[in-house]
């Protein structure tokens, strides 16, 4: 009788732990996503070209939207990829003291849509170069604060890890 009570209690504790673990991971992912959106929206902009991308994180999907307007034509671009497809995150210091965040994502995993004037289309790159070292998305950060860049990298890595765990 004692063994069955222990078994029931162990099973109940396991179920309770799993039930509380899932929302915690989802909450961490949502919290990281909100923080990353704010940081990217503040730090990634090309004011000379009047281009300011907008970032959104929806669960394990990272999106970047960029709209540019010229006097003759407007161009809209949407890029999206799953965080679980990110192979590596790194950063480098540029000559001007600013930083560039590098996301290694297989080219065939990045989805793109583009509109030029009234014409649009979507496409993916093929997967022939899956292991090519040049499959990086570069995000130029307007900051000289390496501590902030390290925080961004850490939040991205944590989110990637959570998404990869959920994928398995």
N, C-alpha and C positions, 0 to 999 in steps of 0.2 A: 504494500500500500504506500509506503514511504517513497518508493522509487517512482510510482506513477504520479504522485504529487510533485516531486522534484522535476519530473519530465514535463508536466503541465506548466509548472512555473517557469522552467527554462524556455519552453516554447512560447509562452506568453511574453516573457522578457525579450526574446528574440524578435517577435512580431512587433512589439512596442518600439524597440530600437530601430527596426527597419522602417516603421511608419513615421518615426520622427526624423530619421536620416534623410529620406527623400525630400521633404519640404525644406530642410536645412540646405541641401545642395541646390535646390531650385531658388531659394532665397539668396544664397551666396552668388549664384549666377546672375540673378536679377540685379542685385546690389552692385556687383562688379560691372555689369553692363551699363547701368545708369552712370556710374562713376567714370567709366571709360568714354561714354558718349560725351559727357561734359568736358573731359580733358581733351579729347580729339577735336571737338567743335571749337574749343578755345585755341588750340595749338597748331592745327593744320589749316593753313590758309595761304593763298597766294594773292595778296592784295594788289600787287602790280598788275596781274592778269585779271583781277576782279573775279577770282575763282575761290569759292569757299565750299568745300565738301561738307555734307551733313552725314553724320554717322548714326546708325541705330543698331542696337543689339536686341534681337528677339530670340530669347532662349539661347540656343547654340548657333544661331545664324548672325553673322556680322554683315552689315550692309553699308555701302557708301554711295551716296547720290551726289552728283555734281552737275550743276546747271551753269552754263556760261552764255552770255549774250553779247553779241557784237552788233554793230549798227546794221549789218547785212544778214546775219544768220544767228540762230540760237542752237545750242547743242546741249543735250541732256544725256547723262551717262549714269547707269546704275550697275554697281558691282556687288556681288554677294558670294559668300563662301561660308561653309560650316566650320566652326572652331575646331571640331574633331578632326578636320582635314589638315590643320596647321601642323607642320612637322617640326618647325623650330622658330623661335623668336629671339632676335638679337637686336642690338643697336650699335651705331657707330657715331663718333663725334666728327662733325664736318669741319672744314678749314675755318669757317667763320665762327666756330664755337657752338653752333646749334647742333642738334642731334637728329638722326634719321633712324626710325624704327623699321626693322626688316622682318617681314613675315614670310616664311618659306611655306608656300601652298602649291601643291601640284597644279600645273596649268589647266588640266582638264577638270579640276574641281572648282574653278572660279567661273561663275556665271556672269555674263555681261548683257546689258541691253543698252542700246544707243538710239537717240533721236536726233536727227539733223533737220532743222526746219520742220517740215510736216512729215518727214519720212523716218521710219524707225525699224528696228530689228533687234533680235537677240541672238547670241551665239556663245559657244564655249570653244575653247581651244581643244585640239585633239590631245590624246594621251600618249603620243609617241615619245615625248620627252619627259616622262614621269619622274625620272631620276636625274634630270638635268639640274645642275647647281644654280641655274639662273631663273628659277621659278619663285622669285621673291617679289613681294609687293612692298614698295618703299613708301613710308609715310614720313614726310619731312616735318619735324616738330619745331615750332618757333619757341625754343627755350634753350637756355644754357645751363639749366638746373638738372644736373645728372641724377640727383636724388629723386626728383619727380619722374624722370625717365625710367629709373629703376623700379619705381612704384608701378608705373604703367606696364612695364614688362612683367612684373610679378602678378598683377591682376589678370593680365592676358594669359599668362602661363597657368594660373589657377583655373581660369575659365576653360581653357583648352583641356586641362586634365579632367575637370568635371564632365565635360562633353565627351571625352574619349572613354571615360568610365561608363557613362550612360549608353554609349554605342555598343559596348561589348555585351 
